[in-house]
């Protein structure tokens, strides 16, 4: 059962209101992704203008990641408990205000604080927006199409952030901070008119306050430790104790959730194979891409001497391919299923990273860079929407915010962890000094690690394909006699626990 009545069936056209709702949600997700990638190119200008050290500069990026990754679990459950529309609109208003303040401040600590608040607000808009889609559009072709468009906007925002930051930084770094503010404000005003009201979950059993406190503290500490590990040292006492404390908090959190009558996360969801594959796949996918983008940006600007704008334009083919394919992915998922589409995307991802290993000190855009970007663009278009579809299919409306928070947490934690690993590999190889050839040689192990991360994601996905083939060999296929629009489905697929269907 969905939480509102204006839900299109498989035979209906979307109404202008439904299109408007989807556009508002897409705008918010576009801004979240845009903000992650756009600040990177502006960092040198920010450091010069505000007189910031490298250590302080790092926190302009890390502050956003800390707020975003640390509070996603709480944000996802808050959407279920307090109302998706309310949580989404309040968080979007905070995002707009923090964007405005970030472009006006004149000190590093205030800028870092505004970035943390933006990350915090995104931790609520992302799962709330995804759960609004999954409770507004009926599971199947309609939802697949909506999710394909929605997640494509996220991938496009991440890719286009580099291009926009390259253009805006030529004028002023402040424009990169201010740009999201008017867009968020327009989305907020439109959302107040278009987004449907949703029912709040019955809280008669009480709220899981201990789970919220321990879960949020565990994620904040985990993300903080990963972000600081390359600087403090992976084997330093500080890092090891922080990891130990995070593990202790996560263990305590799991114990609380197991006993709570109204848990922040229902642990039974994590017994679903499709949920596990979706979350692991999201971590490997985003972690590999963030590491790759970091390496490529350093390679193009530090070794090839390209400007910020030239570097941004090098990524443009990938973003353009993602944007152009947005309306097609839902149909591919309907026809082939999420495991096949995700496996194909991860295969292209591995090929794209492997091809980039051929780089040298002479730029070879047509032979190396462009083919890699096209492969990665196709991979992003296939993998990201399909992971979101797989994670939300078969989940009851009252738990959509929860699984959305889990998926986005996997994305952010995966990005933080694997970027830290790639950075450590580069640093160990002497990537901060020496001759240009020495720097390039230090980049290659990092590219190998990125490729291995993507290959791990492919292996996780292939386990789902094997499971699906085994089911088809042992289960009778049944067709519904009541709804001629229902496609053939295996009997277990209709009766499996939440999130078990691929």
Order of alpha helices (4+ residues) and beta strands (2+ residues): alpha-alpha-alpha-alpha-alpha-alpha-alpha-alpha-alpha-alpha-alpha-alpha-alpha-alpha-alpha-beta-beta-alpha
